[in-house]
């Protein structure tokens, strides 16, 4: 089993895009999220597959909350 590694630069890029991904999921437009990003979000435990659809994990919700606080 290979380990999915994500560079610090890629992780920061994903972190910056997580809110947009969460918004797309809320609108039921997961197709707006790039497939490689979905794989990375799942590997980071920020998104998970649930009953055939994607949703934010608790960790993903916390990351979104942190990024919103940083912007304010």
RODO-2510 file (C-alpha; in nm, 4 decimals, decimal comma):
residues 72
     n   res          X          Y          Z
     1     x     0,0000     0,0000     0,0000
     2     x     0,1544     0,3309    -0,1060
     3     x     0,1400     0,6324     0,1210
     4     x    -0,0158     0,9441    -0,0311
     5     x     0,2304     1,2254     0,0421
     6     x     0,1444     1,5912    -0,0039
     7     x     0,4078     1,8642    -0,0071
     8     x     0,3773     2,1604     0,2278
     9     x     0,3251     2,3900    -0,0730
    10     x     0,0453     2,1702    -0,2097
    11     x    -0,1117     2,1427     0,1361
    12     x    -0,1215     2,5236     0,1672
    13     x    -0,2760     2,5520    -0,1789
    14     x    -0,5417     2,2986    -0,0824
    15     x    -0,6050     2,4800     0,2456
    16     x    -0,6598     2,8041     0,0561
    17     x    -0,9087     2,6325    -0,1766
    18     x    -1,0985     2,4288     0,0810
    19     x    -1,3707     2,6886     0,1425
    20     x    -1,4476     2,7037    -0,2310
    21     x    -1,4632     2,3235    -0,2375
    22     x    -1,6961     2,3235     0,0635
    23     x    -1,9167     2,5821    -0,1077
    24     x    -1,9292     2,3653    -0,4212
    25     x    -2,0331     2,0647    -0,2124
    26     x    -2,3048     2,2662    -0,0420
    27     x    -2,4400     2,3624    -0,3867
    28     x    -2,4146     1,9953    -0,4903
    29     x    -2,1571     2,0861    -0,7539
    30     x    -1,8710     1,8525    -0,6619
    31     x    -1,7805     1,8463    -1,0318
    32     x    -1,6310     2,1946    -0,9768
    33     x    -1,3566     2,0380    -0,7615
    34     x    -1,0572     1,8993    -0,9534
    35     x    -1,0214     1,5234    -0,9232
    36     x    -0,6617     1,5404    -0,8005
    37     x    -0,7708     1,7887    -0,5345
    38     x    -1,0443     1,5527    -0,4183
    39     x    -0,7872     1,2757    -0,3781
    40     x    -0,5628     1,5066    -0,1764
    41     x    -0,8500     1,6386     0,0394
    42     x    -0,9501     1,2801     0,1188
    43     x    -0,5862     1,1884     0,1960
    44     x    -0,5683     1,4854     0,4350
    45     x    -0,8974     1,3748     0,5950
    46     x    -1,0596     1,7087     0,5064
    47     x    -1,3216     1,5423     0,2821
    48     x    -1,4673     1,1932     0,2943
    49     x    -1,6862     0,9775     0,0774
    50     x    -2,0229     0,9199     0,2431
    51     x    -2,2922     0,7170     0,0714
    52     x    -2,1503     0,7891    -0,2737
    53     x    -2,1074     1,1629    -0,2215
    54     x    -1,8412     1,3844    -0,0731
    55     x    -1,8725     1,5761     0,2497
    56     x    -1,6496     1,7759     0,4805
    57     x    -1,5065     1,5919     0,7772
    58     x    -1,4865     1,7503     1,1201
    59     x    -1,1210     1,8237     1,0440
    60     x    -1,2214     1,9877     0,7153
    61     x    -1,4797     2,2016     0,8937
    62     x    -1,2133     2,3117     1,1420
    63     x    -0,9702     2,4019     0,8630
    64     x    -1,2434     2,6087     0,6919
    65     x    -1,3197     2,7828     1,0201
    66     x    -0,9512     2,8624     1,0763
    67     x    -0,9083     3,0084     0,7276
    68     x    -1,2195     3,2249     0,7712
    69     x    -1,0828     3,3585     1,1021
    70     x    -0,7472     3,4378     0,9412
    71     x    -0,9190     3,6450     0,6716
    72     x    -1,1158     3,8552     0,9195
***
